[in-house]
Amino acid sequence: MKIHAIVQTRVGSTRLPGKVLLKLNGVSLFEFQMNQLRHSKLLDSIVVATTINKNDDVLEELTKSLGVNLFRGNEEDVLDRYYNCAKHYSMEHIVRINGDAPFIDPQIIDKVVLFYKNNKFDYVSNFFKKTFPAGTEVEVFSFETLKKTWENAKKPSEREHVTPYIYTNPTKFCIGNVANIENVSNLHWTVDRKEDLDFVREIYKNIKKTPILLSDILHVLKNKPEILEINKNTNSLEGYQKSLENDKKQSKS
């Protein structure tokens, strides 16, 4: 069973423009995330799925320089981008990773992938029942599950965020969840706003190793809890909540 990661990312961002190109100690968040992913022992390949927007030409150049495969597709319909990317590269099993998670933990990826491999689920994630911090989300699913979702998902939230149709339809899909030993879902290090970038940079200053793991970050926060003040008011679900509002507008119309 080969496992392929698709990382969705783009330069355009209304809340923090060009965020994936912003620097973390001289290295772009995009490149830092690619380095984190390469420490996974169970990923057979990594593909970046970006948009056909000209602004994302810079990501095409970056992926070439890093030796990472690229797919370009629909900007707004991210589900369509995922489906066509997986189809283009003949993927049978897919790991979905968000491009706004520079501290994605390769050990968590492998834990979720292993659970998926050892069981007969259509879809496995580590946030169906939240115990992990935002910024460590991992989803694994088969191409058949992705195809079924692509064919049936209609709501804006389902098209933009790829997998809501799956985990909101537990009677249609066999869903598995990987939980953390300790519930730390109140924490978040996705980069959506300037405060999140400041938080990530402060964490990085205090960790002198690679890859950076969940345990490393928790250790820093235990010793320096004041760092949590930096982005305590940002909402990691803001983008999804906006999509749900669009769902309501669509249903009314």
C-alpha positions as CSV (number, residue, x, y, z in Angstrom):
1,M,0.0,0.0,0.0
2,K,1.6,3.2,-1.2
3,I,0.8,6.4,0.7
4,H,1.0,9.8,-1.1
5,A,0.7,13.2,0.6
6,I,-1.1,16.0,-1.1
7,V,-0.3,19.4,0.4
8,Q,-2.7,22.1,-0.6
9,T,-1.2,25.6,-0.6
10,R,-1.3,28.9,-2.4
11,V,0.2,32.3,-2.1
12,G,-3.1,34.2,-1.9
13,S,-4.5,34.6,1.6
14,T,-6.9,37.3,2.7
15,R,-5.9,37.2,6.3
16,L,-2.1,37.0,5.9
17,P,-1.1,37.6,2.2
18,G,1.8,35.5,0.9
19,K,2.0,33.6,4.2
20,V,3.6,30.4,2.9
21,L,6.5,32.6,1.6
22,L,7.1,34.4,4.9
23,K,10.3,33.5,6.6
24,L,11.2,31.3,9.6
25,N,14.8,32.0,10.4
26,G,15.6,32.7,6.7
27,V,13.6,29.7,5.4
28,S,10.1,30.1,3.9
29,L,7.2,28.5,5.8
30,F,6.6,26.4,2.7
31,E,10.2,25.0,2.6
32,F,10.1,24.5,6.3
33,Q,7.0,22.4,6.0
34,M,8.5,20.3,3.2
35,N,11.5,19.6,5.4
36,Q,9.1,18.4,8.2
37,L,7.2,16.1,5.8
38,R,10.4,14.5,4.6
39,H,11.0,13.1,8.1
40,S,7.9,10.9,7.7
41,K,8.8,7.2,7.4
42,L,5.6,6.1,5.8
43,L,5.0,8.7,3.0
44,D,6.0,7.3,-0.4
45,S,5.7,10.7,-2.1
46,I,4.8,14.4,-1.5
47,V,2.9,16.4,-4.1
48,V,2.0,20.1,-3.7
49,A,-1.4,21.0,-5.1
50,T,-1.6,24.7,-5.8
51,T,-3.8,26.9,-8.1
52,I,-3.6,27.9,-11.8
53,N,-3.5,31.5,-10.6
54,K,-0.4,33.3,-11.9
55,N,0.4,34.4,-8.3
56,D,1.3,30.8,-7.6
57,D,3.9,30.6,-10.3
58,V,6.4,31.2,-7.5
59,L,5.4,27.9,-5.9
60,E,6.0,26.1,-9.1
61,E,9.6,27.4,-9.1
62,L,10.0,26.6,-5.4
63,T,8.8,23.0,-5.8
64,K,11.2,22.5,-8.8
65,S,14.1,23.8,-6.7
66,L,13.2,21.4,-3.8
67,G,12.6,18.4,-6.1
68,V,8.9,18.2,-5.1
69,N,6.1,17.2,-7.6
70,L,3.5,19.8,-8.3
71,F,-0.1,19.9,-9.5
72,R,-2.0,23.1,-10.5
73,G,-5.8,23.2,-10.4
74,N,-9.0,25.0,-9.4
75,E,-8.4,27.8,-6.9
76,E,-11.8,27.9,-5.1
77,D,-12.9,24.2,-5.6
78,V,-10.1,22.6,-3.6
79,L,-11.9,19.2,-3.7
80,D,-11.7,19.3,-7.5
81,R,-8.0,20.2,-7.2
82,Y,-7.4,17.2,-4.9
83,Y,-9.3,14.8,-7.0
84,N,-7.6,15.7,-10.3
85,C,-4.2,15.8,-8.5
86,A,-4.7,12.3,-7.2
87,K,-6.0,11.1,-10.5
88,H,-3.0,12.7,-12.4
89,Y,-0.5,10.9,-10.2
90,S,-2.5,7.6,-10.0
91,M,-2.7,7.7,-6.2
92,E,-4.6,4.9,-4.4
93,H,-4.2,6.2,-0.8
94,I,-3.9,9.9,0.1
95,V,-2.7,11.9,3.1
96,R,-4.2,15.4,3.1
97,I,-2.0,18.2,4.6
98,N,-2.8,21.9,4.9
99,G,-0.1,24.3,3.7
100,D,-0.7,26.6,6.7
101,A,0.8,24.1,9.1
102,P,4.6,24.5,9.2
103,F,5.0,22.5,12.4
104,I,3.2,19.4,10.9
105,D,4.6,16.5,13.0
106,P,6.0,13.6,10.9
107,Q,5.5,11.2,13.8
108,I,1.8,12.1,14.0
109,I,1.5,11.6,10.3
110,D,3.0,8.1,10.6
111,K,0.8,7.3,13.6
112,V,-2.3,8.1,11.6
113,V,-1.1,6.4,8.4
114,L,-0.2,3.2,10.4
115,F,-3.7,3.2,11.9
116,Y,-5.2,3.5,8.5
117,K,-3.0,0.7,7.1
118,N,-3.8,-1.7,9.9
119,N,-7.6,-1.3,9.7
120,K,-10.3,-1.2,7.0
121,F,-11.4,2.5,7.1
122,D,-12.4,4.7,4.2
123,Y,-11.1,7.7,6.1
124,V,-8.9,8.2,9.2
125,S,-8.0,11.5,10.9
126,N,-6.7,12.8,14.1
127,F,-9.4,15.5,14.6
128,F,-12.8,13.7,14.1
129,K,-12.8,13.8,17.9
130,K,-10.4,16.7,18.7
131,T,-7.4,16.0,21.0
132,F,-4.5,17.3,18.9
133,P,-3.6,21.0,18.4
134,A,-4.7,22.8,15.3
135,G,-1.7,22.7,12.9
136,T,-1.1,19.0,13.4
137,E,-4.2,17.7,11.4
138,V,-3.7,14.6,9.3
139,E,-6.3,12.9,7.1
140,V,-5.9,9.7,5.2
141,F,-8.3,8.3,2.7
142,S,-8.6,6.1,-0.4
143,F,-8.9,7.4,-3.9
144,E,-12.3,5.7,-4.1
145,T,-13.4,7.7,-1.0
146,L,-12.1,10.9,-2.6
147,K,-13.9,10.1,-5.9
148,K,-17.2,9.5,-4.2
149,T,-16.8,12.8,-2.3
150,W,-15.9,14.7,-5.5
151,E,-19.0,13.2,-7.2
152,N,-21.5,14.0,-4.4
153,A,-20.3,17.0,-2.4
154,K,-22.3,20.1,-3.3
155,K,-22.0,22.7,-0.5
156,P,-19.3,25.5,-0.7
157,S,-17.8,24.2,2.6
158,E,-17.5,20.7,1.1
159,R,-15.8,21.9,-2.0
160,E,-13.4,24.3,-0.4
161,H,-12.3,22.2,2.6
162,V,-12.2,18.8,0.7
163,T,-13.3,16.4,3.4
164,P,-16.4,17.7,5.3
165,Y,-18.7,15.6,3.2
166,I,-16.9,12.6,4.5
167,Y,-16.8,13.2,8.2
168,T,-20.4,14.7,8.2
169,N,-21.7,11.5,6.6
170,P,-20.6,8.7,9.0
171,T,-23.3,6.4,7.6
172,K,-21.8,6.6,4.1
173,F,-18.2,6.1,5.1
174,C,-16.3,4.0,7.6
175,I,-14.5,6.6,9.7
176,G,-11.6,6.1,12.1
177,N,-10.0,8.5,14.6
178,V,-6.6,8.6,16.2
179,A,-6.5,10.3,19.6
180,N,-3.7,11.9,21.5
181,I,-2.9,10.7,25.0
182,E,-3.5,14.1,26.4
183,N,-6.2,16.5,25.1
184,V,-4.3,19.6,23.9
185,S,-6.9,20.6,21.3
186,N,-7.1,24.1,22.9
187,L,-3.7,24.9,21.4
188,H,-3.1,26.0,17.8
189,W,-0.2,26.8,15.5
190,T,-1.7,27.0,12.1
191,V,-0.6,30.3,10.5
192,D,-3.6,32.3,9.6
193,R,-2.7,35.7,10.9
194,K,0.3,37.8,11.9
195,E,-0.1,36.8,15.5
196,D,0.2,33.1,14.5
197,L,3.4,33.8,12.6
198,D,4.8,35.6,15.6
199,F,3.9,32.5,17.7
200,V,5.5,30.1,15.3
201,R,8.7,32.2,15.2
202,E,8.9,32.4,19.0
203,I,8.5,28.6,19.3
204,Y,11.2,28.1,16.7
205,K,13.6,30.3,18.7
206,N,13.3,27.9,21.6
207,I,13.9,24.6,19.7
208,K,17.3,23.7,18.3
209,K,16.5,20.4,16.5
210,T,14.7,19.1,13.5
211,P,12.1,17.9,12.9
212,I,10.1,19.9,15.4
213,L,7.6,17.6,17.1
214,L,4.5,18.1,19.2
215,S,6.4,17.0,22.3
216,D,9.1,19.7,21.6
217,I,6.5,22.4,21.4
218,L,4.6,21.3,24.5
219,H,7.9,21.3,26.4
220,V,8.6,24.9,25.4
221,L,5.0,26.0,26.3
222,K,5.3,24.3,29.7
223,N,8.4,26.3,30.5
224,K,7.3,29.5,28.8
225,P,3.5,29.6,29.0
226,E,3.6,33.4,28.3
227,I,4.2,32.5,24.6
228,L,0.5,31.4,24.5
229,E,-0.5,35.0,24.9
230,I,0.8,35.8,21.4
231,N,-2.0,34.3,19.4
232,K,-4.6,33.5,22.1
233,N,-7.3,35.5,20.3
234,T,-6.9,34.0,16.8
235,N,-9.5,31.5,15.6
236,S,-8.1,28.5,13.7
237,L,-11.6,27.6,12.4
238,E,-12.3,31.1,10.9
239,G,-12.0,29.9,7.3
240,Y,-14.3,26.9,7.8
241,Q,-16.9,29.0,9.6
242,K,-16.9,31.4,6.8
243,S,-17.6,28.5,4.4
244,L,-20.5,27.4,6.5
245,E,-22.0,30.9,6.2
246,N,-21.7,30.5,2.4
247,D,-23.6,27.2,2.7
248,K,-26.5,29.1,4.3
249,K,-26.5,31.7,1.6
250,Q,-26.5,29.0,-1.1
251,S,-29.4,27.1,0.5
252,K,-31.5,30.4,0.8
253,S,-30.9,31.2,-2.9
